[in-house]
Amino acid sequence: MSSGGFLFRSKMRRSCVRACALFEPGYRKPLGSCSFSATSEKFSGVSHRHFSSPTVSVSETLFPEHFRDLGQKSAVLDEQVMRPLRSVVADRSLLGVKTVTLDGQNGELKREELRAYFHDTFTLYEKLLGVLRDPVAFYVKHEPLRHPLIFYVGHTSSFYVNKLVLGKFIPGSRRIDPEMEIQTAVGVDEMTWDDLDSGSYAWPSGEEARADPDRARTFLHRLLEHRHKVRDLVDELIQSHPMTLPIQKDSFWYILLMGIEHERIHLETSSVIIRQAQLSMVSPSPLFETCPHGRRHTSPQSLERRSVAKNELLEVPGGPTRVGRSWSDPQLYGWDNEFAEPTRFPEVRSFRASKFLVSNSEFHEFVQSGGYTEPRWWSDEGWSWCSGTGVQHPRFWRRAGDAWSLRTLANEVPMPWDWPAEVNQLEGEAFCNWKAEQLGVPLRLPTEEEYLRLRDLLPADQQTSAHGPAWERGSPPGNVNLEGWSSACPVDHFVDASGFGDIVGNVWQHSVTPIDGFPGFKTHPLYEDFTTPTFDGFHARILGGSFISTGANGALRDNRYAFRRHFYQHAGIRYVEGAPVPQCAVPYESDRDICSSLRFHFHVNPLTGSAYPAELALRTVAVAKDLNVPLGRVLELGCGSGRTSVELSGRFGAEEVVATDLSARFFEHTAQRLIGAPARVRWMNVVEGDHVEYVEQRADDLACDTDFLKRVKDGVRWVQVPDPAEIDVRKMGTFDVVVAAQPQVLSRMPDLAGFLAHAHTAVRPGGVLILGSTEDRAGEDLESLRAGLEPRFEQVHAEDLPYSVQETARKFSYCVQRLTVWRRSDEATGTPVGVPYATPPVGVSQNE
C-alpha cells in the first residue's frame, strides 16, 4: 500500500472534503490545496483555457458537528466530493475541439495550443463523470464486461504518469500514487460475452460501496486528488519542456498527445458505460445535450414511425482508395494500426450501400418478425450470444408492454424511430441476413475498404490531414466530435451531396473486417499493446465515428478502432449489396519458445549472416547431389518451425517432404498461416526486458518463383511424431533422405538409442541419414552414433555448421553443430550403395 493509503481509521472516515470557492486568477499554484477553475489567459495570441478540479485533502477538515442527521450528512458529503465534476452551466467551448497538428512555425504557439488541448480534454472527461449522481455509482459494474467507472477515473490520469516514467521523461520518484498507477494501468479485454472479470482490486465493490459510503467517498476522493496532481505535473512539463517542430513520435510532445487521445477514447467508452447505469444513478448535464429532433413516439403504429424516411440502396462509384498513412511524415497523432509502409491504394469495385444508417424503425421490423428467436439469421457465434443472453431487442431499447422508449446518456425518451438503431456487430450481421431475404438481394456489412471508398465522397476531415482540409469548427458534415449533440440524431439529418446520410458520425458503422496491421506495422515502443491484442480475428472494425468520437479518435478519416463482435458501442448498421467476404486475421504469437523458434528459422542471424535452417536445406541438397541420391521423399525429424522442409520443397523441388516434430505447436504457424491462406506469420522478438518488436514473415518474401508456395502446399506434409524411435513406416513409408539436424533435436528425443537402432527402417537402401548435434548430451558424440547405426549405416561425411540463437537485441548464443552423413547399406549385402562422399560441396548459393 502506498504511503497515502486509502483505508482510513474511524476518525478520519468522518472527515469530509471542503469545496473551495476562491481561486487565484490565471494558472498559478492554487490557494491551499485548491486548483484554479475555468479561467482564461492569452498566450501568443491564443485564447488559452484551463480547468482543474477543486480538491482538498480529506485530512484537512473534519465534518461540521451541526450535521446530525446521517442522511443529510451523507448527501452533503456526496455533493462535496462530486462538486468538482458537476457542470452547473454548459461550457460549450469544451465541445468540438480539434486535435492538434504536429507541425507549425511557432513553437510557443504550439506549446500553448497543446496546453489548452490537454486541459480541455482533462476537464471534459471529468464533466462526463459528473453525470453520475453520487460516489456509489462509480463502483457499480454497469457493464459486466468492463471495470466499474472508478477504475477509469484513475486509469486515464495514471496513463500519463506511467508513460512519462516509461519514456524516461520523469524519474520514477515523481510518481504520485504508485499503488494506484499500477492497479489502474491495464483495463479488461474480455474474450467472450460471458467472460466476466472477477479480479480483486483496491477499490470497494458496488455492494461494499453501498454498505460503506464513507469508504466509497474516500476512495473516489483519493483518485480525484490524483487527477488534480497529475494535471499539475503535466502542466508543469508542458510549460518547461523544450519544443521542437515538427513533433516526432519519440518526443515528450507525442507522448503528451498519446495521453490526451487515450483519455478521449475513454470519454467515449465511459459514455457507453454510463448509458447502461440505472437512471437513478445518473442526472442530466447541461453540457451533454440530447438531440431535440426526431420522430418520437412510444407506439410502433404511430404516425411518427410511419413517416420515417425509407431506406434504399445507392451506388458508390468504384475507384482507388488510400489505406494507411506513412510514419515518415505524419501530420497528426495516430495509433500504431493507422500506419503503413508502403501506403496502399487498392481498387474498390463500385457497389451499392444503404442510403441511411438502419433506423430504429427499420430494425424494429426485424424484432417484430421474430429475428431474435430464429437461429437461421445468426452466425454460430451470434446465436451463441443471442440465446445465451436471452436478448430480445437492442440493449438501449426499453419496452413496457407495447410502449417503446430509448435510453440516452442520462434519460429515457419515447422511441425516436428515425434515429439509428444501436446494436452490436452480431445483431448487425443477423439483420443483414434477414433484410437480404426481404429485398431478394445479398446483403452484408461493409468491408473497411468499401467504407473508405464511401468516406472519400467527403473531401474534408476533422483536422487538416492526408485526406483533406479541416472542416470549419461548428459546421461538421455529421453528428461527430461533440459538434452536434451528445446523442444520436435522425438518420436523414446529415445527408451529403452524394445522397448518403451519416457518412461520418452519428453512430459507428459495423463492418465484416477483423482489424489487422498494415504492411510494415510497427508498435510505438511506449504503447506496444495498444492494438496487437486485437489482431486475433475476433475484433471487428467499426467505421466512421459516433456523436462522441472526438479528437484523433473516430472523427478523423484514418482512425482505426475495433471491438469484439458481441460488444456494445454507440454503433449501428449500414448494409451493402454483395456476397459474403472471407476475412482472415493473423495474430501475433507471444509464446516465448515459439517466437524464438520463428525468429531462428526465418530471420537472418546478425552473427552468422544466415538463417541456419535455410543453410541446412542447402547442405542437404548438396549431400544428396554429391552422393547421387534422388531428392524424392524426404523426412525431417524435429523440424521446429519448418523452414528447412519449406526450402527443400519450395526452392529445391523435393517431390515429397514429411515434416515432423515432437509438438505440433512449433510448426502449426508455418503450416496454417505462412503456407496457408494468410500467407504470413507474425510473432514478437524480444528487444530487451519486456520490450518487444512485432515482426512478420510473408510467404512471398521466401519465394524464389511464382510456383514456390504451390510446391510447398502440395509437397509438404506436417505430422506430429512424439517419439522418432517409433516411426510407423507402414503408414509413412520409407525415404531417400532423413534429416535430424536442427539444434537440440537429438537431445529432445525421448529414446535416442531406440531411434538409432530403428532408423534404418525409415531409410531406403542407398539413402542417407543426416544428423546434427553439438554433442552436449551423452550418446550424441560421434562414437556413440556410430555404435548405434553400424552396420546398417556407414558414415560418409562430417562437417561443422555454426549457428547462433538470438535472445535479445544484444544477447546471442553461438554454437557449432557437427553434421554427420550416414549412408544406408544395401539390404542384401550389408555394404554401402554408391560412392562414398569424398569432399564437401562448395559454391552452393542460397538463391539457387
LINFENLIN-V810439 format. One record per backbone hydrogen bond with DSSP energy under -0.5 kcal/mol. NH is the residue of the N-H (numbers start at 1). CO is the residue of the C=O. Records with the same first field share a line. If there is no record, write none. Layout:
BEGIN
NH=CO, CO
END
This chain:
BEGIN
5=2
8=6
13=9
14=10, 11
15=12
16=61
18=16
19=17
28=26
34=31
39=50
41=48
43=41, 46
46=43
48=41, 46
49=47
50=39
54=52
55=33, 53
60=57
61=58
63=14
67=64
68=66
73=69
74=70
75=71
76=72
77=73
78=74
79=75
80=76
81=77
82=78
83=79
85=82
86=82, 83
88=86
91=89
92=90
94=91
95=92
96=481
97=94
102=331
107=105
110=106
111=107
112=108
113=109
114=110
115=111
116=112
117=113
118=114
119=115
120=116
121=117
122=118
123=119
124=120
125=121
126=122
127=123
128=124
129=125
130=126
131=128
132=129
133=281
137=134
138=135
139=136
140=136
142=140
144=142
146=143
149=140
150=138
151=148
152=148
153=149
154=150
155=151
156=152
157=153
158=154
159=155
160=156, 157
161=157
162=158
163=159
164=160
165=161
166=162
167=163
168=165
169=164
170=164
174=171
175=172
181=177
182=178
183=179
184=180
185=182
190=188
195=192
196=194
197=144
201=199
206=139
209=205
210=206
211=207
212=208
215=212
216=212
217=213
218=214
219=215
220=216
221=217
222=218
223=219
224=220
225=221
226=222
227=223
228=224
229=225
230=226
231=227
232=228
233=229
234=230
235=231
236=232
237=233
238=234
239=235
240=236
241=237
244=242
246=102
247=102
251=248
255=251
256=252
257=253
258=254
259=255
260=256
261=257
262=258
263=259
264=260
265=261
266=262
267=263
268=264
269=265
270=266
271=267
272=268
273=269
274=270
275=271
276=273
277=274
281=278
282=279
283=131
286=87
288=285
289=287
296=294
297=415
302=299
306=302
307=303
308=305
314=353
316=351
317=315
319=348
321=346
323=344
324=322
325=338
330=327
333=100
338=335
339=336
340=325
341=519
344=323
348=319, 346
349=347
351=316
353=314
354=575
355=312
358=573
360=419
361=417
363=359
364=360
365=361, 362
366=362, 363
367=363
368=364
369=365
370=367
371=366
373=370
374=370, 371
375=373
377=374
378=375
383=379
384=380
385=381
386=382
387=383
388=384
389=385
390=386
391=386
397=394
398=405
400=403
403=400
404=298
405=398
406=413
407=396
408=406, 411
413=406
415=404
417=295, 415
419=416
420=489
421=358
423=421, 571
425=565
426=565
428=424
429=425
430=426
431=427
432=428
433=429
434=430
435=431
436=432
437=433
438=434
439=435
440=436
441=436
444=576
446=510, 574
451=447
452=448
453=449
454=450
455=451
456=452
457=454
458=455
459=457
461=469
462=555
465=468
471=461
475=472
480=478
481=546, 549
482=547
483=480
486=289
491=418
493=490
495=493
496=494, 500
499=496
501=355
502=494
505=544
506=479
507=505
508=570
509=543
510=508, 572
511=541
512=446
514=512
515=539
521=518
524=527
527=524
530=527
532=528
534=531
535=532
536=534
537=534
539=534
540=538, 563
541=513
542=561
543=509
547=506
549=546
550=548
551=97
553=550
559=556
561=542
563=540
565=538
567=564
571=569
572=508
576=444
577=352
578=442, 576
582=580
587=585
589=587, 682
595=591
596=592
597=593
598=594
599=595
600=596
601=597
602=598
603=599
605=610
609=605
610=605
612=610
614=611
615=611
616=612
617=613
618=614
619=615
620=616
621=617
622=618
623=619
624=620
625=621
626=622
627=623
628=625
629=624
630=628
632=630
634=632, 656
635=737
636=658
637=635, 739
639=660
642=639
646=642
647=643
648=644
649=645
650=646
651=647
652=647
653=649
654=648
655=631
656=632
657=715
658=634
659=657, 717
660=636, 658
661=719
666=663
667=664
668=664
671=667
672=668
673=669
674=669
675=670
679=673, 676
680=673
681=697
683=695
684=589
685=693
687=691
688=691
691=688
693=685
695=683, 693
697=681
698=696
699=679
701=698
702=698, 699
703=699
708=705
711=707
712=708
713=709
714=710
715=711
716=712
717=657
719=659, 717
721=661, 719
722=720
726=723
727=724
729=727
731=728
732=728
733=729
735=762
736=633
737=633
738=768
739=635
740=770
745=742
748=744
749=745, 746
752=749
755=751
756=752
757=753
758=754
759=755
761=758
762=759
763=759
764=735, 762
766=824
767=764
768=736
769=822
770=738
771=769, 820
772=740
773=818
780=777
785=781
786=782
787=783
788=784
789=785
790=786
792=789
793=789
794=823
796=821
797=821
799=819
801=817
803=815
805=813
806=804
807=805, 811
808=811
809=687
812=810
813=805
815=803
817=801, 815
818=773
819=799, 817
820=771, 818
821=797
822=769
823=794
824=767
825=792
826=831
830=826
833=824
845=843
848=845
END
